[in-house]
Amino acid sequence: MRAPGASALLAAVLTFLVVLLAAGAPADAADEPIGSIKTVRGSASVLRGGEAIPARTGLKLLAGDTLETGTDGALGLILRDDSLLSLGPSSRVAVERFLFAPAEGQLGLTARVLRGTLTYLSGIIGRLAPEATTFVTPVATIGVRGTHFAVQVEE
C-alpha cells in the first residue's frame, strides 16, 4: 500500500525526468549556427534550402549554406571555432560540413570553393585536427596543414 500522495509525487518525479532528458538532448546539428557574417560589401547572399537570403552583418550561418558574392561583393565570416573566411567578388562557396564539439572529439570543416577567391585563417579545428579541415575545388582538394591560405577558382 502506498502512502497518500505517493502517486502524485511519482508522477511529478517522472515528469521532471522527462523534461530533464528532453532538455539535455542535443539539438539538430543542421539547425545549430556554425558562425556568422561579420562584414558585407556590395551584393552578397546566403543560399539556404533553395532560398536566397540577402547577406547582412550578424546573419547566423548553418552547415549546408552556400555563400555567394556579386561582382562588387565581398564577405567576411567567423565560424564558431574562430576560423576566419573571406570571400572576394564573384565567389561561391558551400560550407558542406562543420563539426565543433571538442569535448566529444568531433571536429571537422569541409567547404567547396566553386568559384572566386577565398582566404582562410584557421581556428581551433585547424589547430587541433588539421586533417579534419578540407577545402575542395574543381581541380584539387586543399588539406590544411598550416594556418592560412588563399585560393582562386576560375569559372
BELNORVEN-V623219 format. One record per residue. N is the residue number from 1. RES is the residue in one small letter. PSI is psi in whole degrees, -180 to 180 (NA if undefined). NEAR is the number of other C-alpha atoms within 12 Angstrom. D_CENTER is the distance of its C-alpha to the mean C-alpha in Angstrom with 2 decimals. Layout:
N RES PSI NEAR D_CENTER
N RES PSI NEAR D_CENTER
This chain:
1 m 136 6 55.53
2 r 152 9 52.64
3 a 152 9 53.13
4 p 136 9 52.91
5 g -3 11 49.40
6 a -37 12 47.84
7 s -42 13 46.31
8 a -41 13 44.65
9 l -44 14 43.36
10 l -43 15 42.06
11 a -41 13 40.32
12 a -42 14 38.73
13 v -44 14 37.52
14 l -42 14 36.07
15 t -44 14 34.31
16 f -44 14 32.86
17 l -41 14 31.61
18 v -45 14 29.98
19 v -43 13 28.19
20 l -45 12 27.18
21 l -40 12 25.81
22 a -39 12 23.87
23 a -31 11 22.33
24 g -8 10 21.35
25 a 140 11 19.70
26 p 144 12 15.96
27 a 156 11 13.98
28 d 120 10 12.72
29 a -29 17 9.33
30 a -23 20 8.80
31 d -4 18 9.63
32 e 125 21 7.77
33 p 139 27 5.84
34 i -10 32 2.75
35 g -164 30 5.39
36 s 165 32 8.35
37 i 129 34 11.05
38 k -34 24 13.85
39 t 146 24 16.46
40 v 134 30 17.70
41 r 133 25 20.93
42 g -154 21 22.77
43 s 134 26 21.41
44 a 151 34 17.72
45 s 165 35 15.72
46 v 123 36 12.54
47 l 120 24 13.55
48 r 119 24 12.40
49 g 38 14 14.82
50 g 2 11 17.55
51 e 138 12 17.51
52 a 119 17 17.25
53 i 124 21 16.07
54 p 132 26 17.60
55 a 138 33 15.31
56 r 152 26 16.27
57 t 132 22 15.71
58 g -11 19 13.70
59 l 127 27 11.90
60 k 140 25 8.75
61 l 149 36 5.86
62 l 152 31 4.80
63 a 136 35 4.44
64 g -13 28 7.86
65 d 146 36 8.15
66 t 129 33 10.80
67 l 134 50 11.72
68 e 136 40 15.49
69 t 150 36 18.09
70 g -176 25 21.80
71 t -22 19 24.67
72 d 10 17 24.70
73 g 160 28 20.98
74 a 149 35 18.52
75 l 145 41 15.08
76 g 128 34 13.82
77 l 151 39 10.23
78 i 129 30 9.30
79 l 165 37 6.26
80 r -25 30 7.18
81 d 11 30 9.28
82 d 14 22 11.03
83 s 145 31 10.30
84 l 131 31 11.70
85 l 139 38 11.61
86 s 132 38 14.50
87 l 135 44 15.54
88 g -171 36 19.26
89 p 149 30 21.47
90 s 42 29 21.39
91 s 154 35 18.02
92 r 118 36 15.73
93 v 129 42 12.48
94 a 124 33 10.39
95 v 99 36 6.93
96 e -34 27 8.43
97 r 138 29 7.03
98 f 116 35 4.88
99 l 125 33 7.51
100 f 84 31 8.61
101 a 75 21 11.95
102 p -37 16 14.52
103 a -29 9 17.41
104 e 0 8 17.07
105 g 22 13 16.58
106 q 104 18 13.32
107 l 137 27 11.41
108 g 148 36 9.92
109 l 124 39 8.12
110 t 124 30 9.67
111 a 146 32 9.92
112 r 117 33 13.10
113 v 107 39 15.11
114 l -34 31 17.51
115 r 161 29 19.55
116 g -156 31 20.07
117 t 147 32 19.15
118 l 135 38 16.16
119 t 149 28 16.44
120 y 134 34 14.24
121 l 116 27 15.04
122 s 149 35 13.71
123 g -145 29 12.61
124 i -41 27 13.35
125 i -46 34 11.92
126 g -29 34 14.10
127 r -41 23 16.97
128 l -35 25 17.00
129 a 68 27 16.15
130 p -30 24 16.51
131 e -15 20 17.48
132 a 6 27 14.07
133 t 122 38 12.59
134 t 136 32 13.65
135 f 123 39 13.90
136 v 131 27 16.08
137 t 171 26 18.65
138 p -23 19 21.57
139 v -11 16 23.91
140 a 161 15 22.19
141 t 129 19 19.33
142 i 120 26 18.42
143 g 130 25 18.09
144 v 123 29 17.23
145 r -6 20 20.33
146 g -153 21 20.47
147 t -10 24 18.35
148 h 138 22 18.56
149 f 166 23 19.14
150 a 146 23 19.56
151 v 146 29 19.91
152 q 129 28 21.67
153 v 120 27 21.81
154 e 153 17 24.85
155 e NA 14 25.13
